[in-house]
Amino acid sequence: FYQALKFNALDSDVWLDKGIALFKLKELETSIVCYEKAIEYNPELENAYMGKTLALLELGKTSEALKFCNVTLEQYPNFFSVRYEKCSILYSIQLYDQAFFALNSSLTTLIDTKSSLVYMYMN
């Protein structure tokens, strides 16, 4: 990763891959920095948002992870992996009604997205 970043420090995919590797090594704080760099260079890189969320959860920062999911979904409502993780967080902290609502909202968004794609394809 270090060699790749020497050639192109603005490559969001390299930052993402480095974040994933550091996450696996349990270097969670450093992995979050890498995910944030990936997001900075490519704000639509869904896996970077997911990685940061998972790292926050591994650090026991559940409320921060939930807030990050909410902020992410305001800007990118079609990030389904983040939607799913938000549902999981709400369920894990026993906010069952909110988890159900979030899951229902996710399914509705997914159906609307699929319907729009089918409509575009048919016309």
C-alpha positions as CSV (number, residue, x, y, z in Angstrom):
1,F,0.0,0.0,0.0
2,Y,2.8,2.3,0.8
3,Q,4.4,1.9,-2.6
4,A,1.0,2.4,-4.3
5,L,0.3,5.6,-2.3
6,K,3.8,6.9,-3.3
7,F,2.7,6.8,-6.9
8,N,-0.8,8.1,-6.4
9,A,-1.7,9.4,-2.9
10,L,-5.2,10.4,-4.2
11,D,-6.2,6.9,-5.2
12,S,-9.3,6.1,-3.1
13,D,-9.2,2.4,-3.9
14,V,-5.7,2.1,-2.4
15,W,-6.8,4.0,0.7
16,L,-9.8,1.6,1.0
17,D,-7.6,-1.5,0.6
18,K,-5.2,-0.2,3.2
19,G,-8.1,0.5,5.5
20,I,-9.4,-3.1,5.0
21,A,-6.0,-4.5,5.7
22,L,-5.5,-2.5,8.9
23,F,-9.0,-3.4,10.0
24,K,-8.1,-7.1,9.7
25,L,-4.9,-6.4,11.7
26,K,-7.1,-4.8,14.4
27,E,-5.5,-1.4,13.8
28,L,-8.9,0.1,13.9
29,E,-8.1,3.8,14.6
30,T,-5.7,3.8,11.7
31,S,-8.1,2.0,9.4
32,I,-10.7,4.7,10.1
33,V,-8.2,7.3,8.9
34,C,-7.7,5.4,5.7
35,Y,-11.5,5.0,5.2
36,E,-11.8,8.8,5.7
37,K,-9.1,9.4,3.1
38,A,-10.9,7.0,0.6
39,I,-14.1,9.0,1.2
40,E,-12.3,12.3,0.8
41,Y,-11.0,11.2,-2.7
42,N,-14.2,9.4,-3.8
43,P,-17.3,10.4,-1.8
44,E,-19.4,7.7,-3.6
45,L,-17.2,4.8,-2.5
46,E,-19.8,2.9,-0.5
47,N,-17.4,0.3,0.9
48,A,-15.3,3.0,2.6
49,Y,-18.4,4.2,4.5
50,M,-19.2,0.6,5.5
51,G,-15.6,0.0,6.6
52,K,-15.6,3.1,8.8
53,T,-18.9,2.0,10.3
54,L,-17.6,-1.5,11.1
55,A,-14.4,-0.1,12.6
56,L,-16.3,2.2,14.9
57,L,-18.5,-0.7,16.0
58,E,-15.4,-2.8,16.7
59,L,-14.1,0.0,18.9
60,G,-17.3,0.0,20.8
61,K,-18.4,3.3,19.5
62,T,-21.9,2.3,18.7
63,S,-23.6,5.7,19.0
64,E,-20.9,7.3,16.8
65,A,-21.3,4.5,14.2
66,L,-25.1,5.1,14.2
67,K,-24.6,8.8,13.8
68,F,-22.2,8.2,10.9
69,C,-24.8,5.9,9.3
70,N,-27.5,8.6,9.6
71,V,-25.2,11.3,8.1
72,T,-24.1,8.9,5.3
73,L,-27.7,8.0,4.4
74,E,-28.9,11.6,4.3
75,Q,-26.4,12.1,1.5
76,Y,-26.4,8.7,-0.1
77,P,-29.8,7.0,0.6
78,N,-29.1,4.2,-1.8
79,F,-26.1,2.8,0.1
80,F,-27.8,-0.4,1.1
81,S,-24.9,-1.9,3.0
82,V,-25.0,1.2,5.3
83,R,-28.8,0.9,5.6
84,Y,-28.5,-2.7,6.6
85,E,-25.8,-1.9,9.2
86,K,-28.0,0.9,10.6
87,C,-30.8,-1.7,11.1
88,S,-28.3,-4.1,12.8
89,I,-27.1,-1.4,15.1
90,L,-30.6,-0.3,16.1
91,Y,-31.6,-4.0,16.7
92,S,-28.4,-4.6,18.8
93,I,-29.3,-1.7,21.1
94,Q,-32.8,-3.0,21.4
95,L,-34.5,-0.2,19.5
96,Y,-36.7,-2.7,17.7
97,D,-39.3,-0.3,16.4
98,Q,-36.7,2.0,14.9
99,A,-34.9,-1.1,13.5
100,F,-38.1,-2.3,11.9
101,F,-38.8,1.2,10.5
102,A,-35.3,1.4,9.1
103,L,-35.5,-2.0,7.5
104,N,-38.9,-1.2,6.0
105,S,-37.5,2.1,4.6
106,S,-34.6,0.2,3.1
107,L,-36.8,-2.3,1.4
108,T,-39.0,0.5,0.0
109,T,-35.9,2.3,-1.3
110,L,-34.6,-0.9,-2.9
111,I,-38.0,-1.6,-4.5
112,D,-38.2,2.0,-5.8
113,T,-34.7,1.8,-7.2
114,K,-35.3,-1.5,-8.9
115,S,-38.6,-0.2,-10.3
116,S,-36.9,2.9,-11.7
117,L,-34.2,0.7,-13.3
118,V,-36.8,-1.6,-14.9
119,Y,-38.8,1.4,-16.1
120,M,-35.7,2.9,-17.7
121,Y,-34.8,-0.4,-19.3
122,M,-38.3,-0.9,-20.7
123,N,-38.5,2.6,-22.3
